[in-house]
Amino acid sequence: MKMVRYRFCAVVLVLAFAVFALVPCGAQPLPGSLSFDSVCDGLMAHTVTTGSFLQTKTVPSLPKPLVSSGTFIFSESGIAWNSKKPFVSSLVVTKTQMIQIGPNGKKNVIDGVSNQIFSNIAETLSSLFSGNKTALQKNFNVDFSAHDSRWSMALTPKDASIATFMQHVTLSGSATSFSTSLDSIAVQDTNGGTLTYEFSDQLYKETLTDEEKTYFVIK
């Protein structure tokens, strides 16, 4: 059980670092000229993104996938996953901490400095916090493809410690002359399992609301 939790926490942190690499601002890409650079610039234009998610996790030893749903917040302050079904809970990842919030509002904080799991992954992926496309390419082998307004990039970790539990992450989305969206994230782990997030109802804005800011404050 501890190993399963370790792998899940590691995957969550990798997702957080990968998304942090695409925040915050840049130019909007034009349809028909989609490239790795233009898509990253388009995603970086969204200082704050909120919306709904559907998470599907498959485990080879289980006959059915594990499905949960809720809302999310992507911002420079961090990433918040607010699960509504089948259980109410929240998971917040910042650049230095991971915060678990129970149904009663109680926060359990995992400090990146004192927690070995967080520290090991943060050390190998810290360059992604810069929001630099070069940093993304430094830590992952990137295979980018696009067709019409749809794009996809497969990220294969270069770091051996990350590659021990994750084969690759695939980010997929769409782009128009007005906006670029991240529609799904799919993780393939080395045990044959998968973790997929599908995003919908995305809203883009410049700042967090007062309520949203509370997710990233430890009290």
N, C-alpha and C positions, 0 to 999 in steps of 0.2 A: 504493500500500500504506500509506503514511504517513497519507493522508487517511482510509482505512478504519479504521486503528487509532485515529486521533483521534476519529472518530465513535463507535466502540465504547466507548472510554474515557469519552467524554462521556455516553453513555447509561448506562453503569454508575454514574457519579457521580450522575446525575439520579435513578436508582433508589435509590441509597443515601440521598440527601437526602430523597426522598419518604418512604421508610420511616422514617428518623430522625424525621420530623415526627410520627410516630405512637407514639413512645416517650417516657416510660414509663407512669405510672399514672393510673387514673381509674375511673369507675363502669361496671358492666355494663349494657348495654341490655336492654330487655325485648322479646320478640317481639311483633309487631303495632304497635310504635311506633318502627320503624327510621327514623332520620334521619341526616343527615351528622354532626350533633353526637354522637348516641348511638353510632354506629359508631366514630367516632374515639375516643370515651371508652373503648369496649370494647377496641379494639386497643391503646390506651395502657395498659391494665391488665396487659399482658404485658411484664414487665421483661426476660425472656429467652425467646426462642422458638427452638427447634431443630426440624429435620425434614429431609425429602428434597425435592429439586427435579428437575424435568425442564425443560431449556432447549431451545427450538426457535427457530432463527434462519433467516429466509428472506432471500435476496438475489436481486433480479431477474435478475442475470446467471448465477445458478447453477441447474441443473435440479432439484436436490434440496435440501431444508432441511438445515441443520447441527444435529445433535441431540447434546446432552450431558446427563449426569445426575450427581447426587452429593448432598451434604448441605449444609445452611446453618445459620448462627447469626445471629439478629437480637438485638442488645443495645445498651445505652447506650454500651458501649465501641466498638462498630462493627458491621460486617456482614462475615461470612466466607462465601465460596462455595467449597466443597471439591469439585472435580470428580473423579469416579471413572472415568467413561467418556466419551469414548473414550481420554482421557489423564488421568493423575493430576496435578493441580495445584491451587493455592489462590489466591484473590484476596480480599484483605482491604481494606476501605475504612473508615477512621476519619474523624473530623471534620477532621483535618489531613493525613492521608497515605493513600496507596494502596500496598499491599504485595503483591507477587507472590511466591508460594512454589513452587519447582520440585519435581520428584519427589525430588531429593536433599536437600530441606529448606532449600536456600539461598534467602535472602530478597533480593528486589530492591525497594528502597524508593523511591517517588516522593514527594518532599516537596511538600506543597501550597503552601509559601511560594515555592519556587524553580521549580516547574513551571507554565508558563503555562496549560496546558490545565486543570489542576486549579484554579489560582487564579481564572481567569475564571469558571468555573462556580460555584466556592465563593462568590465575591463576590455573584453574582446570587441564589444560593439559601441564603445563610448564615442567613437568618431562619428557615428550616425546622428548624434545630437546636433551637429553643426548645421544640419540642413543642406549639406553640400552634396551634389550628385557624385562628385569625385569620391567622397567618403563611402557612399553606397556601393560604388564599383570597387572600392578597395576591400570591403569586407565580404562582398558577394560577387559571384560570377553572374552577370545579368544577360538573360536571353530575352530581348524585346521583340514583339511582333505587333502589327496593326493591320486592320482591314476596314476600310471606310471609316466610320466613327468609333469603332471598337478597338481597344488596345489590351495588351497583356504583357506582363513581364514576369519571368521565372527567375527567382533568386536562389542560387545555390551557395551555401555558406563555404567560405574559404577556410575559416577557423576549424581546426580539428575537433575541439571540444564541443562546438555547436553541431558539427556534422555527425557526432556520435548519436544524437537523438533526433535530428531533423535532416531529411534528405533535401527538401527544397520548399520554398514558399512561392506561391503564384498570386500576384496582384492583377486584378482585371477591372476594366471600367470602360467608360465612354468619354468622348470629347466633342464639343461643338465650339462655335466661335464665341460663345458666351461663358462656357464653364467646362471644367474637366471633373469627372466624378470617379471615385473609387467604389465599385459596386460589389466586389467580393475579394476575400482573402482565403486561400486554401493552403493548408500545411500538410505535407506528407511526412510522417515520422518513420524512423528506421525499424519500428516494430510492425509496420504494415497498417497502422492506424492513420486516420485523417482527422483534421479539424478544419471546418469550413465556416466562414462568416459571410452571410449575404446581407447587404445593406440596402435600405430603402428609405423613402421620405426624407432625403438629405436636405438640410437647411444650412446655408452659409451666412456667417455674420462676422463682425469685427471683434466683438468682445463677449465674454461670458456674462450671463445674468448673475445677480447676487446669489440666487439659489444654486446655480451651477458652480459658483466659486467655492461653496461650502464643501463640495466633494474633495477638493484639493487642500483643505485646511485641517490640520490635526488638532483636535481638542479633547 
